[in-house]
Amino acid sequence: MKNIQLTCAHALVKFLTKQKILIDGKKEPLFPGAFGIFGHGNVACLGQALQENQKELPTWRGHHEQNMALTGIAYSRAKRRKQIFIATSSVGPGSTNMITAAAVAMSNRLPILFLPGDTFANRMPDPVLQQVEHFNNPGITQNDGFKPVVRYFDRITRPEQIISTLPQAIEVMLDPADCGPACISLSQDVQGEVFDYPEDFFKERVHSIRRPRPDDYQIKKAVEVIKSSKNPIIISGGGVFYSDAMEELSDFAKKHNIPVTQTVMGYSTMKRDHSHFLGPIGGLGGKAANNMAKQTDLAIAIGTKLADFTTGSWANFENPNFKLVSINAARFDANKHMAQAVVGDAKVSLSELSQALGSWKAEDSWNKKAQMELKSWNEYVDKESGPTNQKLPSYAHAVGAIYRNSHPSDIAVTAAGGLVGEVVQVWRPRELNTHETEWGFSCMSYEISGALGIKMANPNKEVIAFVGDGSYLLYNSDIYSSVITDNKLIIIVCDNGGHAVINRLQLYKGGKEFNCLLKSSKTPNLVPVDFASHAKSMGADGEQVNSISELEEAFKRAKKSKKTYVISIQTDGYQWLEGSAYWESPTLSLPTTEENKRALKEHLDGKKKQRKGV
C-alpha cells in the first residue's frame, strides 16, 4: 500500500474534501464549507491547510464562535442533515464559545463538526496561553466541556489517530438514530506533525443516509393499537423533514383519515390547506390541536422526541384510555412514555404501517370535528393578527403584517422567546419547508445566525428572521456577515422593552416585574436603541416604523432590496395569543401573595392531569 507524507492538519483537511454524499441522486460535498476564527491554536497548521484547500473546502470567516457554529447548524437543518458544516476555533475562549452551539446541535439532533484547537500533547510548554489547568488531572482541558453536548468526542494526541477517528465521527453525524455534533479536539503541536498516511485513506467516499426499516413485530403491535382507537391524531416532528417523509405523511393521513398536528420543529411538514392539517400542538400550539389532543385516545408520534412543549408537560392528553405509538429512527425516542415503539425511518415506517393497516380508517366525524376546531381557531388568529391602529401592536400583529405580504415560499425563522409561539400560530404554511426554528435548546441569538445558515442553504428564497430586542442585543454580528457575503436577510425586530415572555412567566407565577423588562431592571440611564441605525452601521438597509401599515410598506421595500434589510417596530410586551396547554415550570409551594396562591392552584391542577409513568 502506498503512503502519502502529510502533516496531521493537511491530512485531516484532505480527507474531509474527499467525502461526498448523494442528494437526489447527485453527488455533492458532504462538507460544503467551514466557519473559522483563527488564533494561535489553529491558525498556523489547520489554518494553512484550509487556505491551501479553499477551492474544495471554502472557509468563511466568523465574527463570534457561537454564532458561526449556529449558522452551520442551521445550514445542516435546512439541508435536512444531508450536508455538514465545520466550525474551527483556537484553544481557550474560542473553543468554549462553541459549547453552547454544540448543545443546540445535540438537543436538536443536528450534525456539525467542531475542530477546536487544544493544548500541547507533549506538555512541554505548559501552561500555555489560554489553558485551563486541572491540578489533579493534567489530561483535562477546557475542551472536555464538549463531552456532555456532543455525540462523538476525541482528542488527537498523535497524527495517525485521525485515520480511525474521522470515519467514526462521520458515521455518527450521518446516523439517523444517533445524529448529532462531533468534536475532534486538535492538540496544537500534533496538527503540525508528519505521518505517512495510507493513500487509500484519501480515496473519494460517497455516503448515503441509511433508512432503517421497522421490525415486523413492532408494526404488527402498532397496527393493533391503532385499530383499537376511535379518535387518533398524528404528531408530526422534525424527523419527518429529515426522512423526507412529507408525502408519506400526507398519504397516511388521507388514507386513514387522521388529523395531523405538528411540533414546532416539525412545522411546515404539511401545508395549511391539507384536508387533515390541524396546526401546532402543545405549549406553543393552537387551541384546535390542543382541544383535539385532550380528547384523543391515541397519538401517533412521528420523528419527535416529545418534549414538554409538545405534550403540555404530559398534561395535554386527558382521555383515560390514551395510548401512544411512537415512530422514530432513534430507539431512545421511540421507547419513551410507555409508547408502542416503531423503531425505523419515518418514510419507510409510514409506508409499511399503512400497508399493514389496509383499508382501516378513523371515522369521518372525528376529522370533521378537527376541521371545525381549526376553522374557529383560524378565525381567532386572523382577527388577532389582522391590521390594527393600536398604539403598540402585538407580536401577532407584526407577524400577521409580514405574513399577509409574503410569498408562500418565504421562510420564517424564529428561536427562543415569545415570538416562536406567535409565529407558528400566524405563519400557517402555504408551502412545505417554510418555517425554521431552534426550539430544542431554545437558544437566544439563533434567530439571525440561523437565518444566515438557512439563506446559504436556500439562496433563491426570501428568509425572514423574527427577533426580539433581547436576542438582537445578545448577538447581532451576523447582520454584517450577511452583508459581506451577499446573503440577503429580512430581519424584523420586535422591540418590546426586554425579555417580555419571561416577564409574562414571572407575573403568571405570582411574582412582581423584576429584571426581565428593561424598565424593571437596574437601569439608571435607560435609553432607547436605534436598531435600524445600528444595522445600517454594519452595511445593511434599515428603518424604524411606528405602525402596522408602515411595517407592511417597509416590508415591501425590503423585498425589493438587494441586501439585508432590518425593520424595527415597537410592540406590546403584555399582549399574547391565547394559550391552551399546561406547561410545568417552577412554582413556589409556599405562597406569600394572593398571586402566588393562584399560580400554585393552577400548577397543581395541571399536575393532576399529567400522564403517569412518562
C-alpha positions as CSV (number, residue, x, y, z in Angstrom):
1,M,0.0,0.0,0.0
2,K,1.3,3.4,-1.0
3,N,1.7,6.1,1.6
4,I,1.5,9.9,1.5
5,Q,3.5,12.0,3.9
6,L,1.5,14.9,5.2
7,T,1.1,16.9,8.4
8,C,-1.9,15.9,10.5
9,A,-3.7,19.1,9.7
10,H,-3.2,18.7,5.9
11,A,-4.3,15.1,6.1
12,L,-7.4,15.9,8.0
13,V,-8.5,18.6,5.5
14,K,-7.6,16.4,2.5
15,F,-9.7,13.6,4.0
16,L,-12.7,15.9,4.5
17,T,-12.6,17.1,1.0
18,K,-12.9,13.6,-0.3
19,Q,-16.2,12.9,1.5
20,K,-19.2,13.1,-0.8
21,I,-22.9,12.4,-0.4
22,L,-25.8,11.5,-2.7
23,I,-28.6,14.1,-2.6
24,D,-31.4,13.3,-5.0
25,G,-29.1,11.0,-6.9
26,K,-26.5,13.8,-7.4
27,K,-23.0,13.6,-5.8
28,E,-22.4,16.6,-3.5
29,P,-19.7,17.5,-1.0
30,L,-20.5,16.1,2.4
31,F,-18.7,19.1,3.9
32,P,-19.7,22.2,1.9
33,G,-17.7,24.6,3.9
34,A,-16.1,25.6,7.2
35,F,-16.5,28.6,9.5
36,G,-13.4,29.7,11.4
37,I,-12.0,32.2,13.7
38,F,-8.2,31.7,13.8
39,G,-6.0,32.1,16.9
40,H,-2.7,30.6,18.0
41,G,-4.3,27.2,18.5
42,N,-5.5,26.7,14.9
43,V,-4.0,29.3,12.5
44,A,-0.5,28.1,11.8
45,C,-1.3,24.5,10.9
46,L,-5.0,23.8,10.3
47,G,-5.4,27.4,9.0
48,Q,-2.8,26.9,6.4
49,A,-4.3,23.6,5.3
50,L,-7.7,25.2,4.9
51,Q,-6.2,28.0,2.9
52,E,-4.4,25.7,0.6
53,N,-7.7,23.7,0.0
54,Q,-10.1,26.6,-0.1
55,K,-11.4,25.7,-3.5
56,E,-12.5,22.2,-2.4
57,L,-13.5,23.3,1.2
58,P,-14.4,27.0,1.4
59,T,-13.7,28.7,4.7
60,W,-15.9,31.5,5.9
61,R,-14.7,34.0,8.5
62,G,-16.8,34.1,11.6
63,H,-17.3,37.1,14.0
64,H,-18.2,35.1,17.1
65,E,-17.6,31.4,17.6
66,Q,-21.0,30.6,18.9
67,N,-22.7,32.5,16.1
68,M,-20.7,30.9,13.3
69,A,-21.5,27.4,14.7
70,L,-25.2,28.3,14.9
71,T,-25.1,29.3,11.3
72,G,-23.5,26.0,10.4
73,I,-26.1,24.1,12.4
74,A,-29.0,25.9,10.7
75,Y,-27.4,25.2,7.3
76,S,-27.4,21.5,8.1
77,R,-31.0,21.6,9.3
78,A,-32.1,23.4,6.2
79,K,-30.3,20.7,4.2
80,R,-32.1,18.1,6.3
81,R,-28.9,16.7,7.7
82,K,-27.5,15.7,4.3
83,Q,-24.6,18.2,4.5
84,I,-22.4,19.1,7.4
85,F,-20.6,22.3,8.2
86,I,-17.3,22.6,10.1
87,A,-16.5,25.1,12.8
88,T,-13.0,25.7,14.0
89,S,-11.6,27.9,16.7
90,S,-8.4,28.4,18.7
91,V,-7.8,26.9,22.1
92,G,-9.4,28.7,25.0
93,P,-12.4,31.1,24.9
94,G,-12.8,30.4,21.2
95,S,-13.5,26.8,21.8
96,T,-15.6,27.3,24.9
97,N,-17.7,29.8,23.0
98,M,-18.8,27.0,20.7
99,I,-20.0,24.8,23.6
100,T,-23.5,26.5,23.6
101,A,-23.8,25.9,19.9
102,A,-22.8,22.2,20.5
103,A,-25.7,21.9,23.0
104,V,-28.1,23.4,20.4
105,A,-27.0,20.7,17.8
106,M,-27.1,18.0,20.4
107,S,-30.6,18.9,21.7
108,N,-31.9,19.2,18.1
109,R,-30.2,16.0,16.8
110,L,-28.3,18.1,14.2
111,P,-24.8,17.4,12.8
112,I,-21.8,19.8,12.9
113,L,-18.1,19.0,13.1
114,F,-16.2,21.0,15.7
115,L,-12.4,21.3,15.3
116,P,-11.2,23.3,18.2
117,G,-7.5,23.7,18.9
118,D,-6.2,22.2,22.2
119,T,-3.2,22.4,24.4
120,F,0.1,20.7,23.6
121,A,0.1,16.9,23.6
122,N,3.8,16.9,24.7
123,R,3.0,19.3,27.6
124,M,6.5,20.8,27.4
125,P,5.4,24.5,27.3
126,D,2.5,24.0,29.8
127,P,0.7,26.0,31.0
128,V,0.2,27.6,27.6
129,L,-1.7,30.7,26.8
130,Q,-5.5,30.2,27.4
131,Q,-5.0,26.8,29.1
132,V,-7.3,25.9,32.0
133,E,-5.2,23.7,34.3
134,H,-6.6,20.9,36.4
135,F,-4.2,20.3,39.2
136,N,-5.1,16.7,39.8
137,N,-5.8,15.6,36.2
138,P,-3.4,17.2,33.7
139,G,-5.2,15.3,30.8
140,I,-8.3,17.5,31.2
141,T,-8.5,20.8,29.2
142,Q,-11.4,23.2,28.7
143,N,-12.3,21.2,25.5
144,D,-13.6,18.4,27.8
145,G,-16.5,20.7,28.3
146,F,-17.7,19.5,24.9
147,K,-18.2,15.9,26.1
148,P,-21.7,16.3,27.6
149,V,-23.0,18.1,24.5
150,V,-21.7,16.1,21.5
151,R,-22.4,12.6,20.2
152,Y,-18.7,11.9,19.5
153,F,-15.6,13.3,21.1
154,D,-11.9,12.6,20.5
155,R,-8.7,14.3,21.4
156,I,-5.9,13.9,18.8
157,T,-2.6,13.4,20.5
158,R,-0.9,11.5,17.7
159,P,-1.2,12.3,14.0
160,E,-2.2,8.8,13.0
161,Q,-5.2,8.8,15.2
162,I,-7.3,10.7,12.6
163,I,-7.2,7.5,10.5
164,S,-9.6,5.8,12.8
165,T,-11.5,8.6,14.4
166,L,-12.6,10.7,11.4
167,P,-14.6,7.9,9.7
168,Q,-16.3,7.2,13.0
169,A,-17.2,10.8,13.6
170,I,-18.8,11.0,10.1
171,E,-20.8,7.9,10.6
172,V,-22.2,9.2,13.9
173,M,-23.2,12.5,12.3
174,L,-24.9,10.7,9.4
175,D,-26.6,8.1,11.5
176,P,-30.4,8.8,11.6
177,A,-30.7,7.4,15.1
178,D,-27.5,8.8,16.7
179,C,-27.2,12.1,14.7
180,G,-25.6,15.0,16.5
181,P,-22.5,17.0,16.7
182,A,-18.9,15.6,16.7
183,C,-15.9,17.3,18.3
184,I,-12.3,16.4,17.2
185,S,-10.1,18.3,19.6
186,L,-6.7,19.0,17.9
187,S,-3.6,19.3,20.1
188,Q,-1.6,22.3,18.7
189,D,1.7,20.5,18.3
190,V,0.2,17.4,16.7
191,Q,-1.5,19.5,14.0
192,G,1.9,20.2,12.5
193,E,3.4,16.7,13.0
194,V,4.1,14.5,10.0
195,F,2.9,10.9,9.3
196,D,3.0,8.6,6.4
197,Y,-0.8,8.2,5.7
198,P,-2.0,5.3,3.6
199,E,-3.1,6.5,0.2
200,D,-6.4,4.7,0.5
201,F,-7.4,7.0,3.4
202,F,-7.8,9.8,0.8
203,K,-9.9,7.9,-1.7
204,E,-13.2,9.5,-2.5
205,R,-16.0,8.1,-0.4
206,V,-19.7,8.5,-1.3
207,H,-22.1,8.4,1.6
208,S,-25.8,7.9,1.8
209,I,-28.0,8.1,4.8
210,R,-29.4,4.7,5.7
211,R,-33.1,4.1,6.1
212,P,-33.6,1.5,8.8
213,R,-36.8,-0.4,8.3
214,P,-39.0,-1.2,11.3
215,D,-39.3,-4.6,12.9
216,D,-42.3,-6.7,11.6
217,Y,-43.4,-7.4,15.2
218,Q,-43.4,-3.7,16.1
219,I,-45.5,-2.9,13.0
220,K,-48.0,-5.7,14.0
221,K,-48.3,-4.4,17.6
222,A,-48.7,-0.8,16.3
223,V,-51.5,-1.9,14.0
224,E,-53.3,-3.5,16.8
225,V,-53.1,-0.3,18.9
226,I,-54.2,1.9,16.0
227,K,-57.1,-0.3,15.0
228,S,-58.4,-0.3,18.6
229,S,-58.6,3.5,18.6
230,K,-61.6,5.7,17.8
231,N,-60.2,9.2,17.8
232,P,-56.5,9.2,16.8
233,I,-54.2,12.1,16.0
234,I,-50.8,12.3,14.4
235,I,-47.9,14.4,15.9
236,S,-45.5,15.3,13.1
237,G,-42.0,16.2,14.2
238,G,-38.7,17.3,12.7
239,G,-37.8,13.7,11.9
240,V,-40.4,13.9,9.1
241,F,-38.2,16.5,7.5
242,Y,-35.0,14.6,7.9
243,S,-36.6,11.4,6.4
244,D,-38.1,13.4,3.6
245,A,-41.4,11.8,4.5
246,M,-43.8,14.7,3.9
247,E,-45.6,12.9,1.0
248,E,-45.9,9.7,3.1
249,L,-47.3,11.7,6.0
250,S,-49.9,13.3,3.7
251,D,-50.9,10.0,2.1
252,F,-51.1,8.2,5.5
253,A,-53.3,11.0,7.0
254,K,-55.7,10.9,4.0
255,K,-55.9,7.1,3.7
256,H,-56.5,6.5,7.3
257,N,-58.4,9.8,8.0
258,I,-56.3,11.0,10.9
259,P,-55.9,14.7,11.8
260,V,-52.2,15.9,11.8
261,T,-50.7,18.2,14.4
262,Q,-47.2,19.4,14.2
263,T,-44.4,20.2,16.7
264,V,-42.5,23.4,16.5
265,M,-39.6,21.6,14.9
266,G,-41.9,19.8,12.5
267,Y,-43.9,22.8,11.5
268,S,-44.5,23.1,7.7
269,T,-44.2,19.3,7.2
270,M,-47.8,19.8,6.0
271,K,-49.5,22.7,4.3
272,R,-52.3,24.6,5.8
273,D,-54.8,23.7,3.0
274,H,-54.3,20.0,3.5
275,S,-57.5,18.2,4.3
276,H,-56.1,16.8,7.6
277,F,-53.9,19.7,8.8
278,L,-54.6,20.7,12.4
279,G,-51.8,23.1,13.2
280,P,-49.2,23.2,16.0
281,I,-49.7,21.3,19.3
282,G,-48.7,21.8,22.9
283,G,-47.4,24.8,24.9
284,L,-46.9,26.8,21.7
285,G,-49.8,25.2,19.9
286,G,-53.2,26.4,19.0
287,K,-56.5,25.6,20.7
288,A,-57.6,23.5,17.7
289,A,-54.8,21.0,18.1
290,N,-54.8,21.1,21.9
291,N,-58.6,20.6,22.1
292,M,-58.4,17.5,20.0
293,A,-55.3,16.3,22.0
294,K,-57.3,16.5,25.2
295,Q,-59.9,14.1,23.7
296,T,-57.8,11.8,21.6
297,D,-57.4,8.1,22.6
298,L,-54.3,7.7,20.5
299,A,-51.4,9.8,19.4
300,I,-49.1,8.6,16.6
301,A,-45.9,10.5,17.1
302,I,-43.6,10.6,14.1
303,G,-40.0,11.8,14.3
304,T,-40.3,13.7,17.6
305,K,-38.7,13.5,21.0
306,L,-42.0,14.5,22.6
307,A,-40.6,17.4,24.6
308,D,-42.6,19.2,27.2
309,F,-43.8,22.0,24.9
310,T,-45.2,19.4,22.6
311,T,-47.0,17.3,25.2
312,G,-48.1,20.1,27.5
313,S,-45.8,18.6,30.1
314,W,-47.8,15.4,29.5
315,A,-51.0,17.0,30.8
316,N,-52.4,17.6,27.3
317,F,-53.8,14.1,26.9
318,E,-56.8,13.8,29.3
319,N,-58.5,10.8,27.9
320,P,-58.1,8.0,30.5
321,N,-57.8,5.5,27.6
322,F,-55.0,7.4,25.9
323,K,-52.3,5.4,24.2
324,L,-49.2,6.3,22.2
325,V,-47.5,4.9,19.1
326,S,-44.0,6.4,18.5
327,I,-42.2,6.1,15.2
328,N,-38.6,7.1,15.4
329,A,-35.3,6.2,14.0
330,A,-33.8,6.6,17.5
331,R,-34.6,3.7,19.9
332,F,-34.3,6.1,22.8
333,D,-37.0,8.4,21.5
334,A,-39.3,5.7,20.2
335,N,-39.5,3.9,23.6
336,K,-40.3,7.0,25.7
337,H,-43.5,7.5,27.7
338,M,-44.8,3.9,27.6
339,A,-45.2,4.0,23.8
340,Q,-45.7,1.2,21.4
341,A,-42.4,1.8,19.7
342,V,-41.8,1.5,15.9
343,V,-38.0,1.9,15.6
344,G,-37.3,2.9,12.0
345,D,-37.0,5.6,9.4
346,A,-40.2,7.7,9.2
347,K,-40.6,7.4,5.4
348,V,-40.3,3.6,5.3
349,S,-42.2,3.0,8.6
350,L,-45.2,5.1,7.4
351,S,-45.4,3.1,4.2
352,E,-45.1,-0.3,5.9
353,L,-47.6,0.7,8.7
354,S,-50.1,2.0,6.1
355,Q,-49.8,-1.2,4.2
356,A,-50.4,-3.3,7.3
357,L,-53.4,-1.2,8.3
358,G,-55.0,-1.9,5.0
359,S,-58.3,-0.1,4.5
360,W,-58.7,0.8,8.1
361,K,-59.5,4.5,8.8
362,A,-60.9,6.6,11.6
363,E,-64.5,7.8,11.4
364,D,-65.3,10.9,9.3
365,S,-66.9,12.7,12.3
366,W,-63.5,12.9,14.1
367,N,-61.7,14.7,11.3
368,K,-64.7,16.9,10.6
369,K,-64.6,17.9,14.3
370,A,-60.9,18.7,13.9
371,Q,-61.6,20.9,10.9
372,M,-64.3,22.8,12.7
373,E,-61.9,23.4,15.6
374,L,-59.3,24.6,13.2
375,K,-61.8,26.9,11.4
376,S,-62.7,28.5,14.7
377,W,-59.1,28.9,15.7
378,N,-58.1,30.3,12.4
379,E,-60.8,33.0,12.7
380,Y,-59.4,33.9,16.1
381,V,-55.8,34.1,14.8
382,D,-56.8,36.1,11.7
383,K,-58.6,38.6,13.9
384,E,-55.8,38.9,16.5
385,S,-53.1,39.2,13.8
386,G,-55.0,41.5,11.4
387,P,-54.5,45.2,10.6
388,T,-54.7,47.4,13.6
389,N,-54.3,51.0,14.6
390,Q,-53.5,50.4,18.3
391,K,-50.5,52.4,19.5
392,L,-48.4,49.4,20.4
393,P,-49.2,46.4,18.1
394,S,-48.7,42.9,19.4
395,Y,-46.2,40.3,18.2
396,A,-49.1,38.7,16.4
397,H,-50.0,42.0,14.6
398,A,-46.4,42.3,13.4
399,V,-46.1,38.7,12.2
400,G,-49.5,39.0,10.6
401,A,-48.4,42.1,8.6
402,I,-45.4,40.2,7.2
403,Y,-47.4,37.0,6.6
404,R,-50.1,38.8,4.6
405,N,-47.5,40.4,2.3
406,S,-45.1,37.5,2.0
407,H,-44.8,35.0,-0.8
408,P,-45.8,31.4,0.0
409,S,-42.2,30.2,-0.5
410,D,-40.7,32.8,2.0
411,I,-39.1,31.1,5.0
412,A,-39.8,32.4,8.5
413,V,-37.1,31.9,11.1
414,T,-37.5,32.1,14.9
415,A,-35.9,30.9,18.1
416,A,-36.4,31.2,21.8
417,G,-38.6,33.8,23.4
418,G,-42.2,34.7,22.8
419,L,-42.0,35.1,19.1
420,V,-41.9,31.3,18.4
421,G,-45.4,30.7,19.6
422,E,-46.8,33.7,17.9
423,V,-45.1,32.9,14.6
424,V,-46.2,29.2,14.5
425,Q,-49.8,30.4,15.0
426,V,-49.8,33.1,12.4
427,W,-47.4,31.7,9.8
428,R,-49.6,28.9,8.6
429,P,-47.6,27.1,5.9
430,R,-48.7,27.7,2.4
431,E,-45.8,25.6,1.1
432,L,-43.7,22.9,2.7
433,N,-40.4,23.7,4.3
434,T,-41.2,27.4,5.0
435,H,-40.7,27.6,8.8
436,E,-37.4,27.0,10.6
437,T,-36.7,27.4,14.2
438,E,-34.5,26.3,17.1
439,W,-36.6,25.1,20.0
440,G,-34.8,22.0,21.3
441,F,-32.3,24.2,23.3
442,S,-34.3,27.5,23.0
443,C,-31.1,29.4,22.3
444,M,-31.4,33.2,22.1
445,S,-29.3,34.7,19.3
446,Y,-30.0,31.8,16.9
447,E,-32.5,34.0,15.0
448,I,-30.1,36.0,12.9
449,S,-27.2,33.5,12.8
450,G,-29.6,30.7,12.0
451,A,-31.3,32.7,9.3
452,L,-27.9,33.2,7.7
453,G,-27.3,29.5,7.5
454,I,-30.8,28.9,6.1
455,K,-30.3,31.5,3.5
456,M,-27.0,29.9,2.5
457,A,-28.8,26.7,2.0
458,N,-31.7,28.4,0.2
459,P,-30.1,31.2,-1.8
460,N,-33.2,31.6,-4.1
461,K,-35.7,32.1,-1.3
462,E,-36.5,35.0,0.9
463,V,-35.5,34.3,4.5
464,I,-37.3,36.4,7.2
465,A,-36.0,36.4,10.7
466,F,-38.3,37.5,13.6
467,V,-36.2,38.6,16.5
468,G,-36.9,40.3,19.8
469,D,-34.9,43.2,21.1
470,G,-33.4,40.9,23.8
471,S,-32.0,38.4,21.3
472,Y,-30.8,41.2,19.0
473,L,-28.8,42.8,21.7
474,L,-27.3,39.5,22.7
475,Y,-25.7,38.8,19.3
476,N,-26.2,40.7,16.0
477,S,-22.8,40.5,14.2
478,D,-24.2,38.1,11.6
479,I,-26.0,41.1,10.1
480,Y,-22.5,42.2,9.0
481,S,-21.7,38.6,7.9
482,S,-24.9,38.5,5.7
483,V,-23.9,41.8,4.1
484,I,-20.3,41.0,3.2
485,T,-21.2,37.5,1.9
486,D,-24.2,38.7,-0.1
487,N,-26.7,36.5,1.8
488,K,-29.7,38.9,2.0
489,L,-31.9,38.5,5.0
490,I,-35.0,40.4,6.1
491,I,-34.9,40.9,9.9
492,I,-38.0,42.1,11.8
493,V,-37.0,43.4,15.2
494,C,-40.0,43.4,17.6
495,D,-38.9,45.8,20.4
496,N,-41.0,45.2,23.5
497,G,-38.5,46.5,26.0
498,G,-36.6,43.5,27.2
499,H,-37.3,39.8,27.8
500,A,-41.1,40.2,27.8
501,V,-42.0,36.5,27.5
502,I,-40.1,35.7,30.7
503,N,-41.7,38.7,32.3
504,R,-45.0,37.2,31.4
505,L,-44.0,33.9,33.1
506,Q,-42.8,35.9,36.1
507,L,-46.2,37.5,36.5
508,Y,-48.1,34.3,35.8
509,K,-46.2,32.6,38.6
510,G,-47.3,35.3,41.0
511,G,-44.1,37.3,41.0
512,K,-43.6,41.0,40.6
513,E,-41.9,42.5,37.5
514,F,-38.2,42.3,38.1
515,N,-35.1,42.3,35.9
516,C,-36.8,41.0,32.8
517,L,-38.1,44.1,31.1
518,L,-35.5,46.9,31.0
519,K,-37.8,49.2,32.9
520,S,-37.9,46.8,35.9
521,S,-34.2,46.2,36.0
522,K,-31.4,48.3,37.4
523,T,-31.1,50.9,34.6
524,P,-30.4,54.4,36.0
525,N,-29.8,55.7,32.4
526,L,-32.3,53.8,30.2
527,V,-32.0,54.9,26.6
528,P,-33.8,53.6,23.6
529,V,-31.9,51.6,21.0
530,D,-32.0,52.7,17.4
531,F,-31.9,49.2,15.8
532,A,-32.2,50.4,12.3
533,S,-29.3,52.8,12.6
534,H,-27.2,50.1,14.2
535,A,-27.9,47.7,11.3
536,K,-27.0,50.5,8.8
537,S,-23.7,50.9,10.5
538,M,-23.0,47.2,9.5
539,G,-23.9,47.9,5.9
540,A,-27.5,46.7,5.9
541,D,-30.5,48.8,5.0
542,G,-32.8,49.6,7.9
543,E,-35.7,51.6,9.0
544,Q,-37.8,52.2,12.1
545,V,-41.6,52.1,11.7
546,N,-44.3,53.2,14.0
547,S,-47.4,51.3,12.9
548,I,-48.5,48.1,11.2
549,S,-49.4,49.9,8.0
550,E,-45.8,51.4,8.0
551,L,-44.5,47.9,8.6
552,E,-46.3,46.5,5.6
553,E,-44.9,49.2,3.4
554,A,-41.4,48.8,4.8
555,F,-41.6,45.0,4.2
556,K,-42.4,45.7,0.5
557,R,-39.3,47.8,0.3
558,A,-37.3,45.1,2.0
559,K,-38.4,42.6,-0.5
560,K,-37.1,44.8,-3.3
561,S,-33.8,45.4,-1.6
562,K,-30.7,43.5,-2.8
563,K,-29.1,43.4,0.6
564,T,-30.0,42.6,4.2
565,Y,-32.8,44.8,5.5
566,V,-33.7,45.4,9.1
567,I,-37.1,46.8,10.2
568,S,-37.6,47.7,13.8
569,I,-41.1,48.2,15.4
570,Q,-42.1,48.8,19.0
571,T,-44.5,46.1,20.2
572,D,-46.6,45.5,23.2
573,G,-44.9,43.4,25.9
574,Y,-48.1,42.2,27.5
575,Q,-50.4,41.1,24.6
576,W,-50.2,37.5,23.5
577,L,-52.3,35.0,21.6
578,E,-54.4,32.8,23.9
579,G,-52.7,29.9,25.5
580,S,-54.4,26.5,25.5
581,A,-52.0,24.0,27.1
582,Y,-50.4,23.4,30.5
583,W,-46.6,23.8,30.9
584,E,-44.9,22.8,34.1
585,S,-42.4,25.3,35.4
586,P,-41.1,26.1,38.9
587,T,-43.8,27.2,41.3
588,L,-43.5,28.3,44.9
589,S,-45.1,25.6,47.1
590,L,-45.3,28.1,50.0
591,P,-47.1,31.1,48.5
592,T,-46.6,34.5,50.0
593,T,-49.1,36.5,48.0
594,E,-52.5,36.0,46.5
595,E,-51.0,35.8,43.1
596,N,-48.7,33.0,44.3
597,K,-51.7,31.2,45.6
598,R,-53.5,31.4,42.3
599,A,-50.3,30.2,40.5
600,L,-49.9,27.3,42.8
601,K,-53.5,26.2,42.4
602,E,-53.2,26.3,38.6
603,H,-49.9,24.4,38.8
604,L,-51.3,21.7,40.9
605,D,-54.5,21.4,38.8
606,G,-52.2,20.9,35.8
607,K,-50.1,18.3,37.5
608,K,-53.2,16.3,38.3
609,K,-53.8,15.8,34.6
610,Q,-50.2,14.6,33.9
611,R,-49.9,11.2,32.4
612,K,-48.1,8.9,34.9
613,G,-45.1,6.8,34.1
614,V,-43.6,9.0,31.5
